[in-house]
């Protein structure tokens, strides 16, 4: 959403200007984690029935001792301006813009079983060879892959999973023009 992107950009610029980028980034990650884990918190922020002062009380009760003053002031402004329903989207946009600013490449690898330390190190080394900057590797487990892995970096994907190979074989057998179906 454009609005969330603009607010995230403003917060990023302000954090850079104040020399508090790392602290604000950690705070935004914390806010996103709270939103991800507690759907009721997000509903409270989105609710038009709950008054602004009550929302600010909740925000302060949850975050006052654990976040930077700049981040808390930003959340207060968002609530006072009746933009609190966009806070969750702003967190995602801020994290994305932070990674762009810091030249952090996010790679997502899915495998049937988790990666061992040796494989993880090899994958990171391979990605770092073609990347400019830091690499963040997110690991996911997907039993449907049977074996192998699926690696996604931005808009590129490498799929070496056994499930993919089996699907390709199935497709080749059904489309083979040399064997009659009768």
C-alpha positions as a Python dict, from the first residue, in 0.01 Angstrom:
ca = {
    (1, 'X'): (0, 0, 0),
    (2, 'X'): (132, 342, -97),
    (3, 'X'): (37, 505, 233),
    (4, 'X'): (228, 246, 437),
    (5, 'X'): (530, 282, 209),
    (6, 'X'): (534, 660, 254),
    (7, 'X'): (507, 644, 633),
    (8, 'X'): (775, 374, 647),
    (9, 'X'): (1003, 588, 428),
    (10, 'X'): (947, 889, 655),
    (11, 'X'): (1031, 685, 965),
    (12, 'X'): (1339, 540, 795),
    (13, 'X'): (1462, 885, 691),
    (14, 'X'): (1401, 1026, 1039),
    (15, 'X'): (1578, 732, 1206),
    (16, 'X'): (1878, 781, 975),
    (17, 'X'): (1880, 1155, 1043),
    (18, 'X'): (1868, 1100, 1421),
    (19, 'X'): (2132, 823, 1408),
    (20, 'X'): (1888, 569, 1553),
    (21, 'X'): (1830, 342, 1254),
    (22, 'X'): (1936, 17, 1419),
    (23, 'X'): (1731, 82, 1733),
    (24, 'X'): (1421, 174, 1532),
    (25, 'X'): (1469, -134, 1310),
    (26, 'X'): (1470, -360, 1619),
    (27, 'X'): (1161, -181, 1751),
    (28, 'X'): (976, -226, 1422),
    (29, 'X'): (1069, -596, 1419),
    (30, 'X'): (929, -622, 1771),
    (31, 'X'): (605, -445, 1669),
    (32, 'X'): (569, -675, 1369),
    (33, 'X'): (625, -982, 1590),
    (34, 'X'): (355, -864, 1833),
    (35, 'X'): (115, -810, 1540),
    (36, 'X'): (201, -1152, 1392),
    (37, 'X'): (155, -1336, 1721),
    (38, 'X'): (-145, -1148, 1863),
    (39, 'X'): (-427, -1099, 1615),
    (40, 'X'): (-635, -932, 1889),
    (41, 'X'): (-374, -655, 1910),
    (42, 'X'): (-415, -585, 1537),
    (43, 'X'): (-796, -591, 1571),
    (44, 'X'): (-769, -339, 1854),
    (45, 'X'): (-562, -108, 1635),
    (46, 'X'): (-807, -144, 1346),
    (47, 'X'): (-1120, -99, 1558),
    (48, 'X'): (-1305, 229, 1502),
    (49, 'X'): (-1497, 172, 1829),
    (50, 'X'): (-1193, 189, 2059),
    (51, 'X'): (-1101, 548, 2142),
    (52, 'X'): (-764, 697, 2049),
    (53, 'X'): (-659, 753, 2411),
    (54, 'X'): (-726, 387, 2496),
    (55, 'X'): (-516, 272, 2198),
    (56, 'X'): (-231, 496, 2313),
    (57, 'X'): (-261, 350, 2665),
    (58, 'X'): (-232, -2, 2524),
    (59, 'X'): (65, 91, 2303),
    (60, 'X'): (242, 248, 2601),
    (61, 'X'): (163, -48, 2828),
    (62, 'X'): (308, -290, 2572),
    (63, 'X'): (601, -93, 2431),
    (64, 'X'): (700, 200, 2657),
    (65, 'X'): (984, 21, 2835),
    (66, 'X'): (1106, -183, 2539),
    (67, 'X'): (1123, 57, 2243),
    (68, 'X'): (1312, 370, 2150),
    (69, 'X'): (1146, 707, 2222),
    (70, 'X'): (1145, 786, 1848),
    (71, 'X'): (954, 467, 1768),
    (72, 'X'): (704, 528, 2048),
    (73, 'X'): (652, 887, 1931),
    (74, 'X'): (593, 759, 1576),
    (75, 'X'): (328, 513, 1699),
    (76, 'X'): (163, 791, 1903),
    (77, 'X'): (149, 1017, 1597),
    (78, 'X'): (4, 738, 1385),
    (79, 'X'): (-271, 678, 1642),
    (80, 'X'): (-344, 1049, 1693),
    (81, 'X'): (-371, 1095, 1315),
    (82, 'X'): (-607, 793, 1298),
    (83, 'X'): (-358, 593, 1089),
    (84, 'X'): (-305, 312, 1342),
    (85, 'X'): (-477, 60, 1115),
    (86, 'X'): (-175, 86, 884),
    (87, 'X'): (90, 15, 1150),
    (88, 'X'): (122, -351, 1059),
    (89, 'X'): (166, -273, 689),
    (90, 'X'): (414, 0, 780),
    (91, 'X'): (627, -252, 971),
    (92, 'X'): (657, -476, 665),
    (93, 'X'): (736, -183, 439),
    (94, 'X'): (991, -42, 685),
    (95, 'X'): (1174, -375, 712),
    (96, 'X'): (1184, -405, 333),
    (97, 'X'): (1315, -48, 294),
    (98, 'X'): (1571, -103, 571),
    (99, 'X'): (1706, -410, 391),
    (100, 'X'): (1726, -215, 66),
    (101, 'X'): (1906, 70, 241),
    (102, 'X'): (2154, -169, 404),
    (103, 'X'): (2194, -382, 87),
    (104, 'X'): (2065, -695, 261),
    (105, 'X'): (1953, -969, 25),
    (106, 'X'): (1689, -1207, 158),
    (107, 'X'): (1702, -1566, 37),
    (108, 'X'): (1437, -1820, 132),
    (109, 'X'): (1526, -2187, 118),
    (110, 'X'): (1265, -2458, 163),
    (111, 'X'): (1358, -2821, 214),
    (112, 'X'): (1187, -3141, 326),
    (113, 'X'): (1407, -3149, 634),
    (114, 'X'): (1604, -2865, 791),
    (115, 'X'): (1951, -2783, 665),
    (116, 'X'): (2255, -2901, 855),
    (117, 'X'): (2530, -2652, 938),
    (118, 'X'): (2755, -2762, 650),
    (119, 'X'): (2483, -2729, 386),
    (120, 'X'): (2366, -2397, 531),
    (121, 'X'): (2723, -2260, 510),
    (122, 'X'): (2761, -2382, 150),
    (123, 'X'): (2430, -2224, 45),
    (124, 'X'): (2524, -1895, 211),
    (125, 'X'): (2865, -1897, 41),
    (126, 'X'): (2709, -1958, -300),
    (127, 'X'): (2457, -1679, -254),
    (128, 'X'): (2721, -1437, -123),
    (129, 'X'): (2933, -1494, -435),
    (130, 'X'): (2662, -1342, -655),
    (131, 'X'): (2523, -1092, -403),
    (132, 'X'): (2643, -745, -330),
    (133, 'X'): (2614, -690, 43),
    (134, 'X'): (2484, -894, 330),
    (135, 'X'): (2268, -1207, 290),
    (136, 'X'): (1983, -1309, 517),
    (137, 'X'): (1887, -1676, 482),
    (138, 'X'): (1538, -1779, 590),
    (139, 'X'): (1488, -2152, 623),
    (140, 'X'): (1151, -2323, 585),
    (141, 'X'): (1057, -2688, 603),
    (142, 'X'): (806, -2836, 359),
    (143, 'X'): (753, -3212, 375),
    (144, 'X'): (576, -3202, 35),
    (145, 'X'): (912, -3144, -135),
    (146, 'X'): (1013, -3503, -45),
    (147, 'X'): (1382, -3417, -93),
    (148, 'X'): (1603, -3150, -247),
    (149, 'X'): (1529, -2781, -196),
    (150, 'X'): (1364, -2472, -340),
    (151, 'X'): (1569, -2152, -320),
    (152, 'X'): (1404, -1813, -380),
    (153, 'X'): (1603, -1493, -415),
    (154, 'X'): (1394, -1190, -511),
    (155, 'X'): (1214, -1294, -831),
    (156, 'X'): (1440, -1592, -908),
    (157, 'X'): (1378, -1949, -800),
    (158, 'X'): (1586, -2265, -816),
    (159, 'X'): (1379, -2580, -764),
    (160, 'X'): (1573, -2904, -721),
    (161, 'X'): (1302, -3077, -520),
    (162, 'X'): (1211, -3437, -584),
    (163, 'X'): (844, -3337, -593),
    (164, 'X'): (918, -3106, -887),
    (165, 'X'): (1113, -3378, -1069),
    (166, 'X'): (829, -3625, -1017),
    (167, 'X'): (578, -3372, -1153),
    (168, 'X'): (799, -3315, -1457),
    (169, 'X'): (821, -3690, -1518),
    (170, 'X'): (444, -3727, -1483),
    (171, 'X'): (393, -3442, -1730),
    (172, 'X'): (642, -3594, -1977),
    (173, 'X'): (472, -3934, -1963),
    (174, 'X'): (125, -3789, -2024),
    (175, 'X'): (244, -3567, -2310),
    (176, 'X'): (470, -3823, -2482),
    (177, 'X'): (352, -3829, -2848),
    (178, 'X'): (534, -4156, -2921),
    (179, 'X'): (331, -4373, -2689),
    (180, 'X'): (-36, -4422, -2763),
    (181, 'X'): (-280, -4381, -2478),
    (182, 'X'): (-491, -4683, -2585),
}
